[in-house]
């Protein structure tokens, strides 16, 4: 899963890799990780949900953050906001 930043403020999000549906999606307002994954039609069944990485560009440099999507879905970890570029 790679993420970029909602339509309301010109942000877009993308899903690839662990996402069931790759592509770029308009994200409106504040968007959390679980919402971004849902926009990409969820994670593929055989993927490691304990290591989901979001990648975005900051000043032209790729930055990555890895999250435990399984723990977030179970309420054991916070559901972070997906930030734009």
N, C-alpha and C positions, 0 to 999 in steps of 0.2 A: 504494500500500500504506500503510495506516495501522496503527500498532500500539499496543497498550496492554499492559499487563502480563500463574501456573499455578494451577491448581485447588488444588494443595496449600497455597498461601498466599493463595487468593482472587483470583488474578489472571486476567484475561481478555485475549485478543488479538483484534484485528479486522483483516479484510482488505477492501480496496475499491480501486477504481481499477485498478492494474496486476494485481490478483489475479484469477485465473480464477473464484473462488467467493467472493463477498462474504459477510460475516457475522461473528459473534463466536464465538470458539473458546476453550475452556478450555486453558490452558497450564500443564503440570505442572512444578514445579521450575524450574530454570534453563533458559531457552529462548533459543536463538540465532536470529539473523535468518533463516538458511536454513531452520531448522525452522519458524518462523512462516510463511514463504512457502509451505513445503510443506503446512502446515495449510490454507492458502487455495487449495490445488490448483495451486500454482505461479503464475508470472507469465504474463500473456498474451503470445502470440508476437510481437506487433508493438510491444510496449512497449520503452522505452529502459532497459535493465538497468544502464546506467552511472549512472543517477540515480534511485534508489529512496529515497523519503522515508518515514520513520517519524514519526508524530505521536502525542504523548501529552500528557496534562494534568498539570501540576505546580502545585499550589496554585491550581487553577482556571484556569490560563493555558496555552494550547496551546504546546507546544515541539516543534520539528521538527529532525530530523537526516537528512542525505542520505548514501547509501552507494552504492558501485559494486558492485552485486550480481553482475555478470559477473566482476569481479576476485575477489570472495569465492569464487564457485563454482569458479574456476580455481586457488584457493589463493594468489593474489597479494596478497590483502588479508585482514585479520583478520575473522572472523565474530563480530560484536558480540552481546552479550546484549541481549534485548529486556526493558526494565525496565517495571514496572507503574506505575500512577498513584500 
